[in-house]
Amino acid sequence: MSEASEKQAEIAVEQEHVDRVYARLDELRSEAEAMRDKSYEYGREATPEALNERDVMLHHANRTLQALNAESEGLVFGRLDLGTGDAVHIGRLGIRDQRFDNLLVDWRAPLAAAFYQATPEHPQDVIRRRVIRCSREQVIDVSDDLLAPDSAPSDMRVIGDGALMAALTRSRGETMRNIVATIQKEQDEAIRAPESGVTEITGGPGTGKTAVALHRAAYLLYREQRRLGGPGVLVIGPSPVFMSYISRVLPSMGEHNVELRALGEVLDGLGTSNIDDPRTAEVKGSSRMVKVLRRALRLAPPDAPDSFKLYYRGAVLKLEADELKRIRRNLHNKGGQPNKTRMKAADALLEALWQQARGLAGDDFQPDRDRLISEIGERIEFHRFLVAWWPALYPMQVLRWLSDPERLAGAARRLLAAEEVDVLAKSWASIAESSGSDWTVADVALIDELRMLIGPPPKRSRRAEPEAEQPRRAVNYDEYAHVVIDEAQDLSPMQWRMVGRRGRHASWTIVGDPVQSSWPDPAEAATARAEALIGQRNHRKFTLRTNYRNSAEIFDYASNAVCDLVDPDDLPSAVRTTGIEPDVREATAEGLAATTRESALDLLERAEGTIGVITTMSRRDEVRAWLSDVDESRLRVVGSLDSKGMEYDAVAVVDPDGLAAESTTGRRALYVALSRATQLLAVIKPS
Ligand SMILES: Nc1ncnc2c1ncn2[C@@H]1O[C@H](COP(=O)(O)OP(=O)(O)OP(=O)(O)O)[C@@H](O)[C@H]1O
């Protein structure tokens, strides 16, 4: 038999099994629908037991339907032929036939582990591992690894070599795909690591960190359904573009109980993708800001009255500015969140008024403490003063107050340099002018910090809030059971504090690559990270060493950008060669637009799939304009920070030196941009 017909014969064998799986899937779907309908009937009987049973049935039926209705693409993708003579098919979910025998084993089940872990050195009783490629219900390819040739029966056919290579050479498309069929051993170890504590996954560009983190989330949800199903799993990544890029991976595996949020969307009620210039982001992200914000809260609100006068039984009682300052200071010294301290503020003011009244006591004026406190405490003028002097605070409002350089300088004394105060005040002044719509990603962490420092506004004033900033989620942030942080090397200390609040009782998966860092002070971030994870006892670390994204030619070029900054051992090795070197062009300042266009059009012609044009953050709009008439949905023009974590089939990097110069981490930022392409890389250097 020729090689091609052998392959066709094996495809036919697998097609038979795949047909059985889909037929059974239809039966299960009908059964689940019937159960759902029946549960509605139960509900009509309306006894508490019936209602309870109805809820359990409905929940179960809906969950089953959700799993069965998830994308059918890639439902069956693997097969193991074991030394026992049995064959086990592996799929996106587990399916049994009517006799309760396995038709398909869920990739996360222990029985499927050998699919990822068996090697020729340790075959784990696996003779042949087969990757099955389907287009919907149609088997289109099979590809085998023979792991134990000596044990293979003589009629066992072994087809093709390398499902992984085939997967890596295919063009990638708009969104990331799941890799269940080709997860590699080192990746599988990280995916299947125990849930508890902190699991850290590091590795260079394209080593599959994001893919591994998402598959780990799916694995944990399957294995720890009870613990993680309720409070859920939170996945945090760098930008909305990135979140949208990875958004299909978990649903394609039938997992919907995962919240994906970009760093600018972590706080309910405020979502932003605006990015500060690197210097401003550096100051906003520094842990020194915790103290600055604490101090800012001790200052009187800008409109607070600075004296209070009232007539009481013929005497004039007056609290002057100094006295009010002293009272405010004492209240803050006692601690507590200002929004929960208004009653204490009232008590302190009344006490001060009493002390004054006592000093004025004479024949005509004999005040009584309890009486004075209750009488003045009930007066409307006292309440008006109290509300103005100790108002309900809102985090965004407090941050906007800091656009006043004098106020900010007061809060930042000996913490920030004058130039840093200037940078911040300017940034918040422009946000105040935009009536608050221009908050940046770095501001979100500050607003979250303030929320914690201030406390929830008093109930009665919530309706009259000056801005729509009430969170949907309660102020209790400890709700997630597992938190996944992607591109963790870029989190600022303030962002570590923010995400730490989301997982005080959670287990963690932390994914990143220090070499790609865009945060300039790793030591400061490490301290904040340690604080965010305080109390976690189990720490385990996995390092991924193979770059599956870039061709070796592209990665060689990209790694040149950082080779003198890092230990060569920290760089991964790329597994694919294409024989195509990066296309490096020079262009004069006047010719840059034309050369960029030329290069982008060339990539569009030569590559299938997505084309990314990556440039400096500051020239992003200019470069977009150069390409605005190119009518191609495959083309994206992004700034260097937006390219974090992203992947394109072909990439043009425009102005590499400018890109490095713009970032506070220099050539590390360039390394990120240069390592985004799977097939073709072009570099355009202004001469
Ligand atoms: N085992 C695998 N099988 C098939 N494709 C894989 C495998 N591992 C990784 N890939 C692919 O390699 C590419 C890079 O993966 P991913 O984005 O997860 O890497 P990363 O380490 O997060 O990269 P970076 O640090 O540069 O953001 C993706 O297209 C991913 O699907």
The ligand as a Gaussian input file, in Angstrom:
#p B3LYP/6-31G(d) Opt

LIG

0 1
 N        2.252000      22.775000      22.296000
 C        1.886000      23.629000      21.372000
 N        1.258000      23.200000      20.264000
 C        0.878000      24.068000      19.294000
 N        1.057000      25.380000      19.374000
 C        1.680000      25.861000      20.472000
 C        2.115000      25.022000      21.509000
 N        2.664000      25.780000      22.469000
 C        2.579000      27.049000      22.046000
 N        1.985000      27.093000      20.849000
 C        1.703000      28.283000      20.050000
 O        2.803000      29.145000      20.131000
 C        2.357000      30.491000      20.122000
 C        2.920000      31.222000      21.308000
 O        2.230000      30.834000      22.463000
 P        1.939000      31.875000      23.629000
 O        1.397000      33.135000      23.090000
 O        1.174000      31.155000      24.667000
 O        3.433000      32.139000      24.119000
 P        3.942000      33.098000      25.290000
 O        5.027000      32.354000      25.983000
 O        2.812000      33.554000      26.108000
 O        4.550000      34.271000      24.420000
 P        4.948000      35.772000      24.840000
 O        5.736000      35.739000      26.094000
 O        5.774000      36.204000      23.681000
 O        3.685000      36.532000      24.935000
 C        0.836000      30.442000      20.092000
 O        0.388000      30.517000      18.762000
 C        0.542000      29.079000      20.637000
 O       -0.697000      28.603000      20.191000

